[in-house]
């Protein structure tokens, strides 16, 4: 639902404290959608399609504005099944993401493009070294190398988040 709200231009915050609305109590962390940022009809459609109930009204609570994270999904040329399943889930639920291959990780400046990078459940050696040279077309040989690993470290030091999928 959040992805569809963002896609429709809606502004979303989350409550920093509990609040009451329409006779119901809502917990800290409840999502709040700014009504002027998206039409009621669009919200009704999203609610109906996702089976998530939404309550209209004037929320009187401190909130923090959210933004949709810029997701990067690392996709090795020596791909893992986990990466394929993650792609399926993102595509099925309309989660916007960009695939990142070895060359992009090696080139650096990852924080300029991404807030979160997801590394699928895959052997670390496979990620760093990739396919053996001479066994495959040169464009698909090698992995992220130590330079790429260093760039991922820099990405985190600059405020990025790395999610390691571990099956």
C-alpha positions in Angstrom: 0.0 0.0 0.0 2.8 2.4 0.9 4.5 1.9 -2.5 1.2 2.7 -4.3 0.7 5.8 -2.2 4.2 7.0 -2.9 3.7 6.2 -6.6 0.5 8.3 -6.7 2.4 11.2 -5.2 1.1 10.8 -1.6 3.0 12.2 1.4 3.5 9.7 4.1 4.6 10.1 7.7 4.6 8.0 10.7 3.3 8.9 14.1 6.0 9.6 16.7 3.4 9.0 19.5 0.1 7.3 20.1 -3.0 9.1 19.0 -6.8 8.7 18.9 -8.9 9.1 15.8 -12.5 8.3 15.2 -12.8 6.5 18.6 -9.9 4.3 17.9 -6.4 4.4 19.4 -3.4 4.1 17.1 0.1 3.1 18.2 3.3 5.1 17.7 4.7 4.2 14.3 1.3 4.2 12.6 1.5 5.5 9.0 -0.2 8.8 8.3 -1.0 10.0 4.8 -1.4 13.7 4.1 -4.9 13.9 2.7 -4.1 16.9 0.4 -1.3 14.9 -1.3 -3.5 12.2 -2.8 -7.2 11.8 -3.8 -9.7 10.0 -1.6 -10.6 7.8 -4.5 -7.0 6.6 -5.0 -6.8 5.8 -1.3 -10.1 3.9 -1.4 -8.8 1.9 -4.4 -5.5 1.1 -2.6 -7.4 0.1 0.6 -9.7 -2.1 -1.4 -7.0 -3.7 -3.5 -4.6 -4.4 -0.5 -7.3 -5.1 2.1 -5.7 -2.6 4.4 -8.2 -0.5 6.3 -7.6 3.3 6.3 -9.2 5.8 8.6 -9.7 9.4 7.6 -9.5 12.3 10.0 -7.4 15.0 11.5 -4.4 13.3 13.2 -3.2 15.3 16.2 0.2 13.8 16.8 3.8 14.5 16.1 4.9 12.8 12.9 8.1 12.3 10.9 7.9 12.5 7.1 9.0 9.4 5.2 10.5 9.1 1.8 10.6 6.0 -0.4 14.1 4.5 -0.1 16.2 4.2 -3.2 16.8 0.4 -3.3 19.6 -1.4 -5.1 19.5 -5.1 -5.5 23.0 -6.6 -6.2 22.7 -9.1 -9.0 25.8 -11.2 -9.6 26.6 -12.6 -13.0 27.0 -15.8 -11.0 23.4 -15.3 -9.8 21.8 -16.9 -6.8 18.3 -18.3 -6.4 17.7 -15.9 -3.5 18.3 -12.9 -5.8 15.7 -14.3 -8.2 13.1 -14.7 -5.4 13.9 -11.2 -4.1 13.3 -9.8 -7.6 10.0 -11.7 -7.8 8.8 -10.3 -4.5 9.8 -6.7 -5.5 8.1 -7.0 -8.9 5.0 -8.6 -7.5 4.5 -5.9 -4.9 5.5 -3.0 -7.0 8.6 -2.2 -4.9 10.8 0.1 -7.0 14.5 -1.0 -7.2 17.5 -1.0 -9.5 19.6 -4.0 -10.2 23.3 -3.4 -9.5 26.0 -5.5 -11.2 29.7 -5.9 -10.4 30.9 -3.0 -12.5 28.6 -0.5 -10.7 29.7 -1.7 -7.3 33.4 -1.4 -8.4 32.8 2.1 -9.8 31.8 3.5 -6.4 29.6 6.6 -5.6 26.9 4.2 -4.5 25.4 6.6 -1.9 24.6 9.1 -4.7 22.2 6.5 -6.2 21.0 4.4 -3.3 19.8 4.5 0.3 19.7 0.7 0.7 21.6 -2.1 -1.1 20.4 -5.6 -0.7 22.9 -8.5 -1.1 21.2 -11.8 -1.7 22.1 -15.0 0.1 25.2 -15.9 -1.8 28.7 -17.2 -1.0 31.0 -14.2 -0.2 33.7 -15.6 -2.5 31.2 -15.8 -5.3 30.3 -12.1 -4.8 33.9 -10.9 -4.6 35.5 -13.1 -7.2 32.5 -13.9 -9.5 32.9 -16.1 -12.6 36.4 -17.3 -13.4 38.2 -15.5 -16.2 38.6 -17.6 -19.3 35.5 -19.6 -18.5 32.9 -17.0 -19.7 32.7 -13.9 -21.8 35.0 -11.2 -20.2 32.1 -8.9 -19.5 30.7 -11.5 -17.1 33.9 -12.6 -15.4 35.2 -11.5 -12.0 33.1 -10.2 -9.2 33.0 -6.9 -7.2 36.6 -7.4 -6.2 38.2 -5.8 -3.2 37.5 -2.4 -4.7 33.8 -3.2 -4.7 33.9 -4.4 -1.1 35.7 -1.2 -0.1 33.0 0.8 -2.0 30.3 -1.0 0.0 32.1 -0.1 3.2 32.2 3.5 2.1 28.5 3.4 1.2 27.7 2.4 4.8 30.1 5.0 6.3 28.3 7.6 4.2 24.9 6.6 5.8 23.7 3.9 3.5 22.2 0.6 4.7 23.2 -2.9 3.5 20.7 -5.7 3.9 22.1 -9.2 3.8 19.5 -11.8 2.8 20.3 -15.0 4.7 18.0 -17.9 3.9 
